[in-house]
Amino acid sequence: MDGDFRHEFVREPAGLRQFPALVLNADYRPLSYYPLSLWTWQEAIKAVWADRVDIVAQYDHWVRSPSTEIRIPSVIVLRDYVKPQKRVAFTRFNLFLRDEFCCQYCGARDNLTFDHVVPRARGGRTSWENVVAACSPCNLRKGSRSLRQVGMSLRRPPRAPGAEELRNMGRKFPPNHLHESWIDFLYWDAELEA
């Protein structure tokens, strides 16, 4: 093992955590866009050794053992196709994603919570069709009253999103860090400019 590498690894062991691998399905699409399907470099290397993935792109950094050295994968593709889920789980995160992280009453993006359009106190259910993202001020203003009573309106009526729709929505919100080797795989099916 190279002495400089060992010194760097011991001095900054967290440094190797900074090399996530983008995981693509067998059709070369990410398993998910938001959150982006990423594995740690350790998971990626284990999958390579288990022959479950192929390496598509690599970082310019190496990991070494006494008998082997391997470049850290930056993009890997699964050998077996994983069928995407058809059903979308009703979670706070998916609700915010459906509503594009935006209050459905005023358009604000800060202090988001969720609101029952028909209040639970009036028989409203907790479902895709009755819950929307709302900022705290709008949620407090509406309270347990109807939209008509408070003179508010929705930007879009709430509805259950499809799995593909939610995946595409996630593409609008890239993570803070995008490695250059990932870009072609994240937007390869986007419409090209003329």
Summary of the structure (lengths in Angstrom):
residues: 194
radius of gyration: 22.2
end to end distance: 50.8
largest distance: 72.8
contacts: 506
relative contact order: 0.15
helix: 29%
strand: 21%
